[in-house]
Amino acid sequence: MITESKGAASPTMRCFAGLRCHSDTVHVVAMTLRLTDEEQAALRDRAAQEGISMQDAARRAVREYVSRGEHRTRVAAAADRVKSAHAEALERLGR
């Protein structure tokens, strides 16, 4: 069962079978990003080409950076598991 509530000053709250709730509130953290003139111009141009703000372009870049890092971590862990599981065969092959 999903229930929703919305007050004048409160966010929408969804509760799933009374076990957990999810709020639509987005917590924002401000930061200053210092760019060179060339980086700023490139960001401005690219964002304009995509029809988005420079802030949205920068946020997208951060999400992609984090996602790629998480992917590399998962791939490295998988490779370690394969190496461990097949250590004997790899040793016989001279690795």
N, C-alpha and C positions, 0 to 999 in steps of 0.2 A: 504494500500500500504506500502510495506517495502522497504526502500532504504538503501544501504550500501555504505560507503566510507572508503577508506583506503589510507592513505598517507605514505610516507617513515618513518616519525617519529611519525605519529598519529595512534591511535588505530582504529579498525573497529568500526563504529558507525552505529547502526540500528535505523531508525526513523519509527514509526508506524503512518501512516496517518497524519504525521506532528504534532501529539499531544504530543508525548513523544519520547525520544531517549534513547537508551541503549548502553553503551560503553563496549567493551571487556576488557578494562583496569582493572587489578586487583591491588588494592592498598594494599601494604604489610606493616605491622607494625612489627618491630623487637622487641624481648624481650629476656630476659635471664631467663631460667628455671633452677632453682637449684634443683638437685635431690641427694638423698643419693646414695652411691655406689650400694646398693641393688636395689633401684628404677631404676637406670641407667642400671644395668645389666638385670633386668627384662624387661625393655623397649627395650633394644637392642635385647634380645632373642626373645621377642614377635614379634617385627618388622621383624626380620630375618625369623621367621616362616611364616609370611605373605608375605614376599618378598617386603617389603616397607621400606622406611627410618625411622629412629627414629623420625625425624621431622614430616613426614606424619602420623605416629602413634600418636604422641602427638597432632597434629592438629585434627585428627579424635576423640581423646578422649575429646578435648575441645568442638567440635561440639556435641558429644553425651551428654556431661554434660549439655550444654546449652539447648539442646532439651528436656532432662528429666526434667529440671527445668521448662521450658515452659509448658510441659505436666502437671506437678504437679500443676502449677498455674491455668491452664484451668480446671483441675478436681476439684480443690478447689472452683473455681468460680461457676462451675456447681452445686456442692454440696450445696453451699450457696443459689443458685437460687431455688433448689428443696426444701431445708429447709424453705425458705421464702414462696414459693408457697403453701407448705403443712404444714405450722406452726400450724394451728388449729388441723389437724389430728394428727400430732406428739404430740401435747399437750394432746390430748385425750388418746393417747397411753402411756402417761407417760414419754415422752422424754424431 
